[in-house]
Amino acid sequence: MKRYTKLLSILLLLAFTVVGLIGCGKQQPAAPAAADKPLKIGVTAGPHAEIMDEVKKLAAKEGLKIEVVEFNDYVQPNVALSQGDIDANSFQHAPYLDNMVKDRQYDLVNVAKTVIFPMAIYSKKVKTLSELKAGATIAIPNDPTNGGRALLLLEKQGLIKLKPGTGLKATAADVAENPKNFKIKELDAAQVPRSLEDVDLAAINTNYAMTAGLVPNKDSIAIESGDSPYANIIAVKAKDKDNPVIAKFIKVYQSEEIKKFVNEHFKGSVVVAW
């Protein structure tokens, strides 16, 4: 009898163990549930946000949830991405990302092209560049890559001449020839449009120009050509560059539907780069 009782106890113990293991197995699907979390995409306010809102709508039809997170400057989207607060960002061109990675050692990579926002020159005081008087003040962005971009545009228009070999990283200190003694005023990129009342000329990024109510193809005195090296990109953490969810997001962004939206909504002021 004792042997029977002991055997029964062992069998019951084994039965409870098996049931417990099966129960644990049924609780495992916690990981797939994480895939249902929205993909957080950082953008700057203005065109990037407008495009991403359309991407969000289209992605929803494809079963991909996107949460758009807006920022008001060019620094925080990379900070947030580096810290893992967002999953990707879409606001910057490749030279800017390269510079941020070099300066701050961010482990971020470029995974896809988005659109080009041509930089343009605006003025509320002159209608042509030839009207600029000696000593005129010209506002440009103060961050390394956009500042260099503005200076290259000024050089292309014959207003200044840069030192040989400065390329995309030109700064105000690299101005070699300035025959009319123009004063270069460096401001935060978002502040440049607001300076138009106080300066003679301003080189403004298209997204900030449009936010200020300016139409690049209509209101500018001069504008970058379509072959600009400053195509905007999607950036992610290096560990996510082959993530299938990111790949699906890129596919939606680079779709014909989004291309059509960009062309029609921005009327040529924003150009697709893929």
GUTOR-94679 format. One line per 8 residues: number of its first residue (from 0); their letters; for each residue y, z, x of C-alpha. Coordinates in nm, 2 decimals, padded with zeros to 4 digits. Each point is the difference from the previous one (the first is absolute). Layout:
<atoms>
NUM) a) Y,Z,X ~ ...
</atoms>
This chain:
<atoms>
0) mkrytkll) 00.00,00.00,00.00 ~ 00.24,00.09,00.28 ~ -00.08,-00.33,00.17 ~ 00.07,-00.19,-00.32 ~ 00.33,00.18,-00.05 ~ 00.10,-00.07,00.36 ~ -00.09,-00.37,-00.03 ~ 00.20,-00.02,-00.33
8) sillllaf) 00.30,00.15,00.17 ~ -00.02,-00.25,00.28 ~ -00.02,-00.29,-00.25 ~ 00.29,00.13,-00.20 ~ 00.21,00.03,00.32 ~ -00.08,-00.35,00.10 ~ 00.08,-00.13,-00.35 ~ 00.34,00.17,00.01
16) tvvgligc) 00.07,-00.13,00.35 ~ -00.08,-00.36,-00.11 ~ 00.22,00.04,-00.31 ~ 00.28,00.13,00.22 ~ -00.03,-00.29,00.24 ~ 00.01,-00.25,-00.29 ~ 00.30,00.18,-00.14 ~ 00.18,-00.02,00.34
24) gkqqpaap) -00.08,-00.37,00.01 ~ 00.16,-00.06,-00.33 ~ 00.33,00.16,00.12 ~ 00.03,-00.23,00.30 ~ 00.21,-00.28,-00.17 ~ 00.33,00.18,00.10 ~ 00.07,-00.26,00.27 ~ 00.01,-00.30,-00.24
32) aaadkplk) 00.24,00.19,-00.22 ~ 00.25,00.00,00.29 ~ 00.00,-00.38,-00.02 ~ 00.17,00.04,-00.34 ~ 00.30,00.16,00.16 ~ 00.31,-00.23,00.00 ~ 00.09,-00.18,00.32 ~ 00.34,00.14,00.10
40) igvtagph) 00.22,-00.28,00.14 ~ 00.34,00.09,00.15 ~ 00.29,-00.24,-00.05 ~ 00.38,00.01,00.03 ~ 00.21,-00.03,-00.31 ~ 00.10,-00.35,-00.10 ~ -00.20,-00.32,00.04 ~ -00.30,00.16,00.17
48) aeimdevk) -00.03,00.24,-00.30 ~ 00.05,-00.28,-00.25 ~ -00.28,-00.21,00.16 ~ -00.23,00.30,00.03 ~ 00.05,00.08,-00.37 ~ -00.14,-00.35,-00.08 ~ -00.28,00.05,00.25 ~ -00.08,00.33,-00.18
56) klaakegl) -00.03,-00.18,-00.34 ~ -00.22,-00.27,00.14 ~ -00.21,00.24,00.20 ~ -00.07,00.21,-00.32 ~ -00.16,-00.31,-00.16 ~ -00.22,-00.02,00.31 ~ -00.11,00.36,-00.04 ~ 00.22,00.13,00.29
64) kievvefn) 00.24,00.29,-00.07 ~ 00.32,00.00,00.20 ~ 00.27,00.27,00.01 ~ 00.33,-00.13,00.13 ~ 00.20,00.26,00.22 ~ 00.36,-00.09,00.06 ~ 00.20,00.09,00.30 ~ 00.37,-00.04,00.07
72) dyvqpnva) 00.00,-00.07,00.38 ~ -00.20,-00.18,00.26 ~ -00.14,00.31,00.18 ~ -00.18,00.21,-00.26 ~ -00.26,-00.26,-00.12 ~ -00.16,-00.01,00.35 ~ 00.02,00.38,00.03 ~ -00.17,00.04,-00.34
80) lsqgdida) -00.27,-00.25,00.10 ~ -00.06,00.16,00.33 ~ -00.04,00.34,-00.16 ~ -00.24,-00.14,-00.27 ~ 00.24,00.06,-00.29 ~ -00.04,-00.37,-00.10 ~ -00.28,-00.25,00.07 ~ 00.21,-00.30,00.10
88) nsfqhapy) 00.36,-00.12,00.00 ~ 00.18,-00.32,-00.06 ~ 00.37,00.00,00.11 ~ 00.03,-00.11,00.37 ~ -00.04,-00.30,00.22 ~ -00.24,-00.01,00.29 ~ 00.26,00.06,00.28 ~ 00.12,00.31,-00.17
96) ldnmvkdr) -00.36,00.14,-00.03 ~ -00.07,-00.09,00.36 ~ 00.31,00.19,00.11 ~ -00.09,00.31,-00.21 ~ -00.36,00.00,00.13 ~ 00.13,-00.02,00.36 ~ 00.27,00.27,-00.04 ~ -00.19,00.25,-00.22
104) qydlvnva) -00.37,-00.08,00.09 ~ -00.09,-00.06,-00.36 ~ -00.36,-00.11,-00.05 ~ 00.12,-00.27,-00.24 ~ -00.10,-00.37,-00.02 ~ 00.12,-00.32,-00.16 ~ -00.26,-00.14,-00.24 ~ 00.17,-00.27,-00.20
112) ktvifpma) 00.33,-00.20,-00.05 ~ 00.20,00.04,-00.31 ~ 00.35,-00.16,-00.03 ~ 00.30,-00.08,00.20 ~ 00.34,00.13,-00.08 ~ 00.24,-00.21,00.19 ~ 00.29,00.19,00.16 ~ 00.34,-00.14,-00.09
120) iyskkvkt) 00.37,00.04,00.09 ~ 00.24,00.11,-00.27 ~ 00.38,00.06,-00.03 ~ 00.25,00.10,-00.26 ~ 00.29,-00.10,00.23 ~ -00.08,-00.35,00.13 ~ -00.18,-00.30,-00.16 ~ -00.11,-00.16,00.33
128) lselkaga) -00.09,00.12,00.34 ~ 00.28,-00.21,00.15 ~ 00.26,00.22,-00.18 ~ -00.10,00.31,00.19 ~ 00.29,00.12,00.21 ~ -00.02,00.15,00.35 ~ -00.10,00.37,-00.01 ~ -00.17,-00.03,-00.34
136) tiaipndp) -00.26,00.27,-00.07 ~ -00.36,-00.10,-00.07 ~ -00.25,00.25,-00.15 ~ -00.37,-00.02,00.10 ~ -00.30,00.23,-00.06 ~ -00.05,00.27,00.26 ~ -00.38,00.00,00.03 ~ -00.14,-00.18,00.30
144) tnggrall) -00.17,-00.30,-00.15 ~ 00.24,-00.07,-00.29 ~ 00.30,00.05,00.23 ~ -00.15,-00.26,00.24 ~ -00.07,-00.23,-00.29 ~ 00.36,00.02,-00.11 ~ 00.13,-00.07,00.35 ~ -00.23,-00.30,00.03
152) llekqgli) 00.14,-00.13,-00.33 ~ 00.36,00.05,00.13 ~ -00.09,-00.18,00.32 ~ -00.15,-00.29,-00.19 ~ 00.32,-00.04,-00.19 ~ 00.20,-00.02,00.33 ~ 00.18,00.33,-00.05 ~ -00.14,00.18,00.31
160) klkpgtgl) -00.24,-00.08,00.29 ~ -00.27,00.24,00.11 ~ -00.14,00.07,00.35 ~ -00.28,-00.24,00.08 ~ -00.35,00.13,-00.08 ~ 00.11,00.28,-00.24 ~ -00.19,-00.16,-00.29 ~ -00.08,00.20,-00.31
168) kataadva) 00.09,00.33,00.15 ~ 00.36,-00.08,00.07 ~ 00.26,00.28,-00.04 ~ 00.38,00.00,-00.01 ~ -00.02,00.08,00.37 ~ -00.16,-00.34,00.06 ~ 00.30,-00.20,-00.12 ~ 00.09,-00.21,00.30
176) enpknfki) 00.28,-00.21,-00.15 ~ 00.23,00.10,-00.28 ~ 00.30,-00.24,00.03 ~ 00.18,00.13,-00.31 ~ -00.07,00.37,00.09 ~ -00.18,00.07,-00.32 ~ -00.07,00.37,-00.06 ~ -00.37,00.06,-00.08
184) keldaaqv) -00.04,00.30,-00.24 ~ -00.35,00.14,-00.02 ~ -00.10,00.16,-00.33 ~ -00.32,00.11,-00.18 ~ -00.14,-00.31,-00.16 ~ 00.03,00.14,-00.35 ~ 00.37,00.07,00.07 ~ 00.10,-00.34,00.12
192) prsledvd) 00.06,-00.16,-00.34 ~ 00.23,00.29,-00.09 ~ 00.21,-00.07,00.31 ~ 00.11,-00.35,-00.13 ~ 00.34,00.14,-00.12 ~ 00.07,00.14,00.34 ~ -00.12,-00.26,00.24 ~ 00.06,-00.37,00.04
200) laaintny) -00.36,-00.11,00.02 ~ -00.34,00.16,-00.06 ~ -00.35,-00.10,00.09 ~ -00.22,00.13,-00.29 ~ -00.37,00.01,-00.06 ~ -00.08,-00.19,-00.32 ~ -00.16,00.29,-00.18 ~ 00.31,00.22,00.04
208) amtaglvp) 00.23,-00.30,-00.08 ~ -00.18,-00.06,-00.33 ~ 00.01,00.37,-00.09 ~ 00.38,-00.02,00.06 ~ 00.02,-00.29,-00.24 ~ 00.03,-00.28,00.26 ~ -00.19,-00.32,-00.03 ~ -00.09,-00.12,00.35
216) nkdsiaie) -00.02,-00.37,-00.07 ~ 00.33,00.01,-00.20 ~ 00.22,00.28,00.15 ~ -00.07,-00.03,00.37 ~ 00.20,-00.18,00.26 ~ -00.31,-00.06,00.23 ~ -00.37,00.07,-00.05 ~ -00.31,00.01,00.22
224) sgdspyan) -00.22,-00.31,-00.02 ~ -00.34,00.01,-00.16 ~ -00.19,00.01,00.33 ~ 00.12,00.35,00.07 ~ -00.25,00.21,00.21 ~ 00.08,00.30,-00.23 ~ -00.27,-00.04,-00.26 ~ -00.06,00.32,-00.19
232) iiavkakd) -00.35,00.15,00.02 ~ -00.24,00.25,-00.15 ~ -00.08,00.29,00.23 ~ -00.28,00.25,-00.01 ~ -00.15,00.26,00.22 ~ -00.23,-00.16,00.26 ~ -00.31,00.17,-00.14 ~ 00.07,-00.18,-00.34
240) kdnpviak) 00.05,-00.35,00.13 ~ -00.35,-00.11,-00.12 ~ 00.00,00.21,-00.31 ~ -00.13,-00.22,-00.29 ~ 00.25,00.16,-00.24 ~ 00.29,-00.11,00.23 ~ -00.15,-00.35,00.02 ~ -00.01,-00.01,-00.38
248) fikvyqse) 00.37,00.11,-00.01 ~ 00.10,-00.27,00.25 ~ -00.19,-00.27,-00.20 ~ 00.20,00.10,-00.32 ~ 00.33,00.00,00.19 ~ -00.06,-00.34,00.16 ~ -00.10,-00.16,-00.33 ~ 00.15,-00.30,-00.17
256) eikkfvne) 00.13,00.23,-00.28 ~ 00.21,00.21,00.24 ~ 00.11,-00.31,00.19 ~ 00.13,-00.15,-00.33 ~ 00.17,00.33,-00.09 ~ 00.18,00.01,00.34 ~ 00.12,-00.36,-00.02 ~ 00.12,00.02,-00.36
264) hfkgsvvv) 00.15,00.36,00.00 ~ 00.19,-00.02,00.33 ~ 00.09,-00.37,-00.03 ~ -00.05,-00.08,00.37 ~ 00.17,00.31,00.14 ~ -00.34,00.14,00.08 ~ -00.27,-00.22,00.15 ~ -00.38,00.06,00.00
272) aw) -00.14,00.01,00.35 ~ -00.38,-00.04,-00.06
</atoms>
